[in-house]
């Protein structure tokens, strides 16, 4: 005799509170009612997770843009940067606006990337959970792959982390004159991985942030113009000091220099003694980035003042005047 096939009734059909019972009432199909959770409920949940993740990411990115975007009306700090320390001087003029804009854009880019990774990563885990996939082996495999990638790309990670800290601490920015060891010059752009410098000869240097061990910034707060003036051994040092101090005071009060000078010049006196003569040193506190222009202008005017006062150049003793011919 052939066995009699009996249909197995799906348990959820008798539960009036389930979606399975509602599907059975509409279709009358037990298999469809029993599979309603997989065919209808789970796809709807997965779709809702994806849509919610997309909307949350969009809102978070808009919020980040709002707090990191520089206003078009001027150089006011974005709200994200206000709690952070800013070492950039206001005297950079239009360069400070570009500096703030790049700093805000870079920090905003980092925040948006982190938000996207976290939101979509959480959504991916929730989707896998809805599909009933065991997440333990996947998480373990992802951890191993992450460690392998970390070892392989450790220099890249180092560059990015250094760039983030450099941005947050405002160690330097667009318009600053910096010395990073292997290269020095004016900062043209700042990124999370690369800083671009242009030196006085016009050469562009691309410096990896992770390779920067120390930074010398000549454009923060103020600078000091140092002028060394040569003087001969036989010169009257006290009188020369008086002449140089008066000439420096007059020069720094001129229209060409007064806007760049922050404090009156200070005459330090004899700085060094060389086989050629003496070195008198004078310093002036000036606006950042203006020390070289002030030094050149002062050096020319101080040497002219010494010559006008009758002081001979230090090498004059090496070329004494010729002795008069006999009988003349």
C-alpha positions in Angstrom: 0.0 0.0 0.0 1.1 3.5 -0.8 1.7 5.8 2.3 -1.0 8.4 2.8 0.4 11.9 2.6 -0.9 14.3 5.2 -0.4 18.0 5.1 1.4 19.6 8.0 -0.4 22.7 9.1 1.7 25.8 9.6 1.5 26.8 13.3 1.5 30.5 12.7 -1.8 30.3 10.7 -3.8 29.9 13.9 -2.1 32.9 15.6 -4.5 35.8 14.8 -1.8 38.4 15.8 0.8 37.3 13.2 1.3 38.6 9.7 1.3 34.9 8.6 -2.4 34.5 9.5 -3.3 37.7 7.6 -1.5 36.4 4.5 -3.3 33.0 4.8 -6.6 34.8 5.1 -5.9 36.7 1.9 -4.3 34.0 -0.2 -5.4 30.7 1.4 -1.9 29.3 0.7 -0.2 27.8 3.7 3.3 27.7 2.1 3.0 31.4 1.1 1.7 32.2 4.6 4.5 30.3 6.3 7.1 32.0 4.0 5.6 35.5 4.5 8.3 36.4 7.0 11.1 35.8 4.4 9.3 37.0 1.3 7.7 40.1 2.7 8.6 41.0 6.3 12.4 40.7 6.1 12.8 42.5 2.7 10.7 45.4 4.1 12.9 45.5 7.3 16.1 45.4 5.2 14.8 48.2 2.9 13.8 50.3 6.0 17.3 49.8 7.5 19.0 51.0 4.2 16.6 54.0 3.8 17.1 55.1 7.5 20.9 54.7 7.1 20.9 56.8 3.9 18.7 59.5 5.5 20.8 59.6 8.8 24.0 59.9 6.7 22.6 62.7 4.7 21.5 64.6 7.8 24.8 64.1 9.5 26.8 65.3 6.5 24.6 68.4 6.2 25.2 69.1 9.9 29.0 68.7 9.5 28.9 71.0 6.5 27.1 73.6 8.5 29.5 73.6 11.4 32.7 73.4 9.2 31.9 75.8 6.3 33.5 79.2 6.3 31.0 82.0 5.8 31.2 83.8 2.5 31.0 87.2 4.2 34.5 87.0 5.7 37.1 85.1 7.7 35.0 84.3 10.7 35.8 81.0 12.3 33.4 78.1 11.5 31.7 76.9 14.7 33.6 73.6 14.6 36.9 75.4 14.8 36.0 77.8 17.6 36.7 75.4 20.5 40.1 74.5 18.9 43.2 76.6 19.4 44.2 78.7 16.5 47.8 80.0 16.2 47.3 81.7 12.9 47.9 85.5 13.2 45.3 87.9 11.8 48.0 89.9 10.0 48.1 87.3 7.2 45.1 89.1 5.6 43.4 87.1 2.8 45.8 84.2 3.4 44.2 83.6 6.8 40.8 83.1 5.1 42.2 80.4 2.8 44.0 78.8 5.8 40.8 78.6 7.8 38.9 77.3 4.8 41.3 74.5 4.2 41.5 73.6 7.8 37.7 73.5 8.1 37.3 71.5 4.9 39.9 68.9 6.0 38.4 68.4 9.4 34.9 68.2 7.9 36.1 65.6 5.4 37.5 63.5 8.2 34.3 63.7 10.2 32.1 62.9 7.1 34.2 59.9 6.3 34.0 58.6 9.8 30.2 59.2 9.9 29.7 57.3 6.6 31.8 54.4 7.8 30.0 54.1 11.1 26.5 54.5 9.8 26.8 52.2 6.8 28.8 49.7 8.9 26.1 49.5 11.5 23.4 49.2 8.8 25.4 46.3 7.2 25.6 44.5 10.5 21.8 45.0 11.0 21.0 43.6 7.5 23.2 40.6 8.1 21.4 40.0 11.4 18.0 40.2 9.7 19.2 37.5 7.2 20.1 35.2 10.1 23.8 35.2 9.3 26.2 34.4 12.1 28.3 37.5 12.5 31.0 36.0 14.7 33.2 34.5 11.9 32.7 37.6 9.8 33.8 40.0 12.5 36.8 37.7 13.3 37.8 37.6 9.6 37.4 41.4 9.3 39.6 41.9 12.3 42.4 39.7 10.8 42.1 41.5 7.5 42.2 44.9 9.3 45.4 43.9 11.1 47.0 42.8 7.8 46.0 46.0 6.0 47.3 48.0 9.0 50.7 46.4 8.8 50.8 46.8 5.0 49.7 50.4 5.0 51.1 51.6 8.3 52.9 54.5 6.6 49.7 55.7 5.1 47.9 55.4 8.4 50.8 57.3 10.1 50.5 60.1 7.5 46.7 60.4 8.0 46.9 60.4 11.8 49.7 63.0 11.7 47.7 65.1 9.4 44.6 65.0 11.7 46.6 66.1 14.7 48.4 68.8 12.8 45.1 70.2 11.6 43.5 70.1 15.1 46.5 71.7 16.8 46.9 74.2 13.9 50.7 73.7 13.8 50.9 75.5 10.4 48.6 76.4 7.6 48.3 78.1 4.2 50.5 81.2 4.0 52.9 80.1 6.8 56.7 80.1 6.3 57.9 76.8 7.8 61.0 74.6 8.1 60.1 70.9 8.3 63.7 69.6 8.1 64.2 68.3 4.6 62.4 71.3 3.0 61.4 74.8 3.9 59.3 77.5 2.3 55.8 78.9 2.2 52.9 76.5 2.7 50.6 76.4 -0.4 48.2 73.6 0.7 47.7 71.3 3.6 46.1 67.9 3.3 45.7 64.9 5.6 48.6 63.0 3.9 50.6 65.7 2.0 51.8 69.2 2.8 52.9 71.3 -0.2 55.7 73.9 0.2 57.3 76.3 -2.2 60.8 77.5 -1.4 62.4 80.8 -2.3 63.7 79.4 -5.5 60.2 78.4 -6.7 60.7 74.7 -6.2 57.5 72.9 -4.9 58.1 70.3 -2.2 55.6 67.6 -1.3 56.1 66.5 2.3 54.4 63.5 3.8 52.9 64.5 7.2 54.1 61.3 8.8 57.7 62.1 8.0 57.6 65.5 9.7 59.4 65.2 13.1 59.6 68.8 13.9 58.3 72.1 12.5 59.8 75.5 12.7 57.1 78.1 12.0 58.2 81.7 11.2 54.6 83.0 10.9 53.0 82.6 14.2 52.4 85.6 16.6 55.4 87.7 15.7 58.9 87.5 14.2 62.2 89.1 15.0 64.3 90.9 12.4 68.0 90.3 13.2 70.5 92.7 11.6 74.3 92.2 12.0 76.4 95.2 11.0 80.2 94.8 10.4 82.6 97.2 12.0 86.3 97.6 11.9 88.6 97.0 14.9 89.7 100.7 15.2 86.1 102.0 15.2 84.6 103.7 18.2 82.0 101.1 19.2 80.1 103.3 21.6 79.7 106.0 18.9 78.8 103.4 16.3 76.2 102.0 18.6 74.6 105.4 19.0 74.6 106.1 15.2 73.1 102.7 14.5 70.4 103.1 17.1 69.4 106.5 15.8 69.4 105.3 12.2 67.3 102.2 13.0 64.8 104.3 15.0 64.4 106.7 12.0 64.1 103.8 9.5 61.4 101.9 11.5 59.3 105.1 11.8 59.4 105.6 8.0 56.3 104.9 5.9 57.9 101.9 4.3 58.5 100.0 7.5 56.3 101.3 10.3 53.3 99.1 9.4 55.4 96.0 9.8 57.2 97.0 13.0 55.6 96.0 16.3 58.2 97.4 18.8 61.1 99.9 18.7 64.4 98.5 17.6 66.8 97.2 20.3 70.5 97.6 20.0 72.2 94.6 21.6 75.9 95.6 21.0 78.8 93.6 20.0 77.7 90.1 18.9 80.9 88.6 17.7 84.6 89.2 17.0 86.0 87.8 13.8 89.4 88.2 12.0 87.8 90.7 9.7 86.3 92.9 12.4 83.4 93.3 14.8 79.7 92.4 14.4 77.1 94.7 16.1 73.7 93.2 16.4 70.3 95.0 16.3 66.9 93.3 16.6 63.4 94.5 15.8 60.1 92.8 16.7 58.0 92.7 13.5 54.9 91.1 12.0 55.2 87.4 11.1 56.7 86.9 7.7 58.0 90.4 7.4 61.3 89.9 9.1 63.3 89.4 5.9 62.0 92.5 4.2 62.7 94.6 7.3 66.2 93.1 7.6 67.1 94.0 4.0 65.8 97.6 4.4 67.5 98.1 7.7 70.8 96.6 6.6 71.0 99.1 3.7 70.1 102.1 5.8 72.4 101.2 8.7 75.4 100.7 6.4 74.7 104.0 4.7 74.4 105.8 8.1 77.8 104.4 9.2 79.4 105.5 6.0 77.9 109.0 6.4 79.2 109.2 9.9 82.7 108.5 8.7 83.2 104.9 9.7 85.4 102.8 7.4 84.4 99.3 6.2 85.9 96.5 8.3 88.2 95.3 5.5 89.7 98.8 5.0 92.6 97.9 7.3 93.6 95.1 4.8 94.1 97.7 2.1 96.0 100.7 3.6 96.3 103.8 1.5 99.4 103.8 -0.7 102.5 105.6 0.7 103.4 108.8 -1.1 106.2 108.5 -3.6 109.7 109.7 -2.5 110.3 113.4 -3.3 106.7 114.3 -3.5 
